[in-house]
Amino acid sequence: MASTSAPRAHSSAAGRIATAVSNLASDNQSLIVDIRKSLAMIKGIAVDLEKDQQSDKVKELEATVLELLEAYNDCTYFSEAIQSIRSLYQPSDQPTHFKKLLEDEVAKLKETSPFSPNNPLYRQFKEAIWNVHHAGQPMPGEEQEDIIMTSTQTNLLNITCPLTGKPVIELQSPVRCMDCKHIYEKDPILHYIRTKKPHPRCPVAGCPKILQSERVVCDPLLSIEIEEMRSTENVTLQPMVVEDFTEVDDE
């Protein structure tokens, strides 16, 4: 009896761990989404303040953005640590100190990719403020060519669907793979997975991940990131439109 009860206990423990990880990841993801929404709202308020020449208040909001970004990074580390422990955890007869496991995993992640304010989200905030009075001009310390590079930065891994060729911002039902983070149109990718069984590899060139339909989802963050990308592209295109009209007037 002892030989069969141990595997069952281990299986039960693994199931409980998987459920706990799923719940923790869901709660943490909700917090990440809330932070991103707050960052977008603060950016909009800061732009309005900059238009009103209230630079001191803009500086205060900039400090708040940096604090939120640090919290955002901490949440991201936590999510990655949770998923890592889920993959590595092996049930045993000895008690597991999960808190220490999480802390150690988060510490490793912070060491390999420490927090830096020079990330795309902070860049987007600074650029939005700068464009209020200097649209189309490079920010201090940059060259003209840097405008295209920095203003088109995005947190999305791919900007077009590998199956339909459509830009991500034009997809009707965008979904993202939880494993490789690539983005697709929902119906085509689900059809692709069904027809490519048993080993439907991600259609993005060079990606080795095998897709599972239950892990290709519209996560809460995806719609926010796509909307941010739309806003960024609109801001980037605006100076070009003004410039074209100016040339026509000059003629």
C-alpha positions as CSV (number, residue, x, y, z in Angstrom):
1,M,0.0,0.0,0.0
2,A,2.8,2.4,0.8
3,S,4.3,2.1,-2.6
4,T,1.1,3.2,-4.3
5,S,0.0,5.9,-1.8
6,A,3.3,7.9,-2.3
7,P,2.8,8.5,-6.0
8,R,-0.8,9.5,-5.5
9,A,0.2,11.9,-2.8
10,H,2.8,13.4,-5.1
11,S,0.3,13.7,-7.9
12,S,-2.2,15.4,-5.6
13,A,0.5,17.8,-4.4
14,A,1.5,18.7,-8.0
15,G,-2.2,19.3,-8.8
16,R,-2.6,21.7,-5.9
17,I,0.6,23.5,-6.8
18,A,-0.6,23.9,-10.4
19,T,-3.9,25.4,-9.1
20,A,-2.1,27.7,-6.7
21,V,0.3,28.9,-9.4
22,S,-2.6,29.5,-11.8
23,N,-4.5,31.6,-9.2
24,L,-1.4,33.6,-8.2
25,A,-0.5,34.2,-11.8
26,S,-4.0,35.4,-12.5
27,D,-4.0,37.8,-9.5
28,N,-0.6,39.1,-10.5
29,Q,-1.6,39.6,-14.1
30,S,-4.6,41.7,-13.0
31,L,-2.2,43.9,-11.0
32,I,0.1,44.3,-14.0
33,V,-2.9,45.3,-16.2
34,D,-4.0,47.9,-13.6
35,I,-0.5,49.4,-13.5
36,R,-0.4,49.6,-17.3
37,K,-3.8,51.4,-17.3
38,S,-2.6,53.8,-14.6
39,L,0.6,54.6,-16.6
40,A,-1.5,55.3,-19.7
41,M,-3.8,57.6,-17.7
42,I,-0.9,59.4,-16.1
43,K,0.7,59.9,-19.5
44,G,-2.5,61.6,-20.8
45,I,-2.8,63.8,-17.8
46,A,0.9,64.8,-18.1
47,V,0.4,65.7,-21.7
48,D,-2.5,68.0,-20.8
49,L,-0.4,69.6,-18.1
50,E,2.5,70.2,-20.4
51,K,0.1,71.9,-22.9
52,D,-0.9,74.2,-20.0
53,Q,2.8,74.9,-19.3
54,Q,2.6,73.3,-15.8
55,S,6.1,71.7,-15.9
56,D,6.4,71.2,-12.2
57,K,3.3,69.0,-12.0
58,V,4.6,67.1,-15.0
59,K,7.8,66.4,-13.1
60,E,5.9,65.1,-10.2
61,L,4.0,62.7,-12.5
62,E,7.2,61.6,-14.0
63,A,8.5,60.6,-10.6
64,T,5.2,58.7,-10.1
65,V,5.7,56.9,-13.4
66,L,9.1,55.7,-12.3
67,E,7.7,54.3,-9.1
68,L,5.0,52.5,-11.0
69,L,7.5,51.1,-13.5
70,E,9.5,49.7,-10.6
71,A,6.4,48.1,-9.2
72,Y,5.5,46.8,-12.7
73,N,8.9,45.2,-13.0
74,D,8.6,43.6,-9.6
75,C,5.2,42.1,-10.7
76,T,6.8,40.8,-13.9
77,Y,9.6,39.2,-12.0
78,F,7.1,37.6,-9.7
79,S,5.1,36.2,-12.6
80,E,8.2,34.7,-14.2
81,A,9.3,33.3,-10.9
82,I,5.9,31.6,-10.3
83,Q,6.0,30.0,-13.8
84,S,9.6,28.9,-13.3
85,I,8.8,27.2,-10.0
86,R,5.8,25.5,-11.5
87,S,8.0,24.0,-14.2
88,L,10.9,23.0,-11.9
89,Y,8.9,21.8,-8.8
90,Q,9.2,18.1,-8.0
91,P,7.1,16.7,-5.2
92,S,9.0,14.9,-2.4
93,D,8.6,13.6,1.1
94,Q,10.4,16.7,2.5
95,P,8.5,19.9,3.1
96,T,9.1,22.7,0.5
97,H,9.8,26.2,1.5
98,F,7.9,27.9,-1.3
99,K,8.4,31.5,0.0
100,K,12.2,31.0,-0.2
101,L,12.0,29.4,-3.6
102,L,10.0,32.4,-4.9
103,E,12.4,34.9,-3.3
104,D,15.5,33.2,-4.7
105,E,13.9,33.0,-8.2
106,V,13.0,36.7,-8.1
107,A,16.5,37.6,-6.9
108,K,18.0,35.7,-9.9
109,L,15.7,37.4,-12.3
110,K,16.6,40.8,-10.9
111,E,20.3,40.0,-11.2
112,T,20.1,39.0,-14.8
113,S,17.8,41.8,-15.9
114,P,17.9,44.6,-13.3
115,F,15.4,47.5,-13.3
116,S,16.3,50.4,-15.5
117,P,14.2,53.5,-16.1
118,N,15.4,53.4,-19.8
119,N,12.6,51.0,-20.8
120,P,10.0,51.5,-23.6
121,L,7.2,52.5,-21.3
122,Y,9.2,55.3,-19.7
123,R,10.5,56.3,-23.1
124,Q,6.9,56.6,-24.4
125,F,6.0,58.9,-21.4
126,K,9.0,61.1,-22.1
127,E,8.4,61.2,-25.8
128,A,4.7,62.1,-25.3
129,I,5.6,65.1,-23.2
130,W,8.4,66.2,-25.6
131,N,6.0,66.0,-28.6
132,V,3.6,68.5,-27.1
133,H,6.0,71.3,-28.1
134,H,8.6,69.6,-30.3
135,A,6.8,67.1,-32.4
136,G,9.2,65.6,-35.1
137,Q,12.3,66.9,-33.4
138,P,14.8,64.7,-31.7
139,M,14.9,64.8,-27.9
140,P,18.0,66.2,-26.3
141,G,21.1,64.0,-26.8
142,E,19.6,62.2,-29.8
143,E,20.0,62.3,-33.6
144,Q,17.2,62.7,-36.1
145,E,17.4,59.1,-37.1
146,D,16.7,58.1,-33.5
147,I,13.1,59.4,-33.7
148,I,12.1,56.5,-35.9
149,M,13.9,53.9,-33.8
150,T,12.6,55.0,-30.4
151,S,9.1,56.1,-31.4
152,T,8.3,52.8,-32.9
153,Q,9.5,50.7,-30.0
154,T,6.9,48.4,-28.7
155,N,6.5,45.7,-26.0
156,L,4.9,43.4,-28.6
157,L,7.1,40.7,-29.9
158,N,5.8,40.7,-33.5
159,I,4.0,43.5,-35.2
160,T,2.3,41.5,-37.9
161,C,0.4,38.2,-37.8
162,P,2.6,35.5,-39.4
163,L,-0.4,33.8,-40.9
164,T,-2.5,36.6,-42.3
165,G,0.3,39.2,-42.7
166,K,-2.0,41.9,-41.1
167,P,-0.5,44.4,-38.7
168,V,-1.2,43.5,-35.1
169,I,-3.1,46.7,-34.6
170,E,-5.6,45.7,-37.4
171,L,-6.4,42.2,-36.1
172,Q,-10.0,41.6,-35.3
173,S,-9.4,39.0,-32.5
174,P,-5.8,39.0,-31.5
175,V,-4.4,36.2,-29.3
176,R,-1.0,35.5,-27.9
177,C,0.9,32.3,-27.2
178,M,1.6,32.1,-23.4
179,D,4.9,30.3,-24.2
180,C,6.6,32.2,-27.0
181,K,4.6,35.4,-26.7
182,H,4.0,35.7,-30.4
183,I,0.7,37.2,-31.6
184,Y,-1.8,35.9,-34.2
185,E,-5.3,36.4,-35.5
186,K,-7.5,33.9,-33.5
187,D,-9.3,31.9,-36.1
188,P,-6.4,31.4,-38.4
189,I,-4.0,30.3,-35.6
190,L,-6.5,27.8,-34.1
191,H,-7.1,26.4,-37.6
192,Y,-3.4,26.1,-38.1
193,I,-3.0,24.2,-34.8
194,R,-5.7,21.8,-35.7
195,T,-4.2,21.1,-39.2
196,K,-0.6,20.8,-38.0
197,K,-1.2,18.3,-35.2
198,P,0.5,16.6,-33.4
199,H,3.3,19.1,-33.4
200,P,2.1,22.5,-34.6
201,R,5.2,24.7,-34.4
202,C,4.8,28.4,-34.0
203,P,4.5,29.9,-37.6
204,V,6.9,32.7,-36.8
205,A,10.2,32.0,-38.6
206,G,12.8,30.6,-36.2
207,C,10.5,30.0,-33.3
208,P,10.8,26.5,-32.0
209,K,7.7,26.5,-29.6
210,I,5.0,23.9,-30.1
211,L,1.6,25.6,-29.9
212,Q,-1.3,24.3,-27.7
213,S,-4.7,25.8,-28.4
214,E,-5.5,26.3,-24.6
215,R,-2.3,28.3,-24.3
216,V,-3.0,30.7,-27.2
217,V,-5.3,33.3,-25.6
218,C,-6.2,37.0,-25.5
219,D,-4.5,37.8,-22.2
220,P,-5.6,41.0,-20.4
221,L,-2.4,42.8,-21.2
222,L,-2.6,42.2,-25.0
223,S,-5.4,44.6,-25.8
224,I,-3.7,47.4,-23.7
225,E,-0.4,46.9,-25.5
226,I,-2.0,46.9,-28.9
227,E,-3.9,50.2,-28.0
228,E,-0.6,51.7,-26.9
229,M,0.9,50.7,-30.2
230,R,-1.9,52.4,-32.1
231,S,-1.5,55.6,-30.1
232,T,2.3,55.6,-30.7
233,E,1.8,55.1,-34.4
234,N,-0.7,58.0,-34.6
235,V,1.7,60.3,-32.8
236,T,4.6,59.2,-35.1
237,L,2.6,59.8,-38.3
238,Q,1.3,63.2,-37.3
239,P,4.5,65.3,-37.9
240,M,4.8,63.6,-41.3
241,V,1.3,64.8,-42.3
242,V,2.0,68.4,-41.3
243,E,5.3,68.3,-43.2
244,D,3.6,67.2,-46.4
245,F,1.0,69.9,-46.2
246,T,3.7,72.5,-45.6
247,E,5.4,71.5,-48.8
248,V,2.2,71.8,-50.8
249,D,1.6,75.3,-49.4
250,D,5.1,76.4,-50.3
251,E,4.5,75.5,-53.9
